[in-house]
Amino acid sequence: METLILMALMFAMLYFFMIRPENKRKKEAQNLRNSLTVGDEITTIGGIMGKVISIKEETDSLVIETGVDRSKVRVKRWAVASCDTIHDDVE
């Protein structure tokens, strides 16, 4: 009986310290990617920084403009690591 309780306690600790925080991070990242708008400054998981100039919903991709020479790069939405633009949601 004690072994069963110990196993349940270890599983609960695993859930609360590893699984739950990871699911929360995934959900926050998905919300960030879904809330991107034209004009946002983003950084991809590959380290490319640029400004979103077009969003293509049918292919789930973004066109970003990078560098001084205004090169355009198309990336998948899942490749966005962070959004560097601060949105004020104050009404």
FENFEN-V451668 format. One record per run of one state. SS is the DSSP state (a for helix, b for strand, c for the rest). FROM is the first residue (numbers start at 1). TO is the last residue. If there is no record, write none. Layout:
ss:from:to
SS:FROM:TO
SS:FROM:TO
//
This chain:
ss:from:to
c:1:1
a:2:34
c:35:40
b:41:44
c:45:48
b:49:56
c:57:60
b:61:66
c:67:70
b:71:76
a:77:79
b:80:83
c:84:91
//
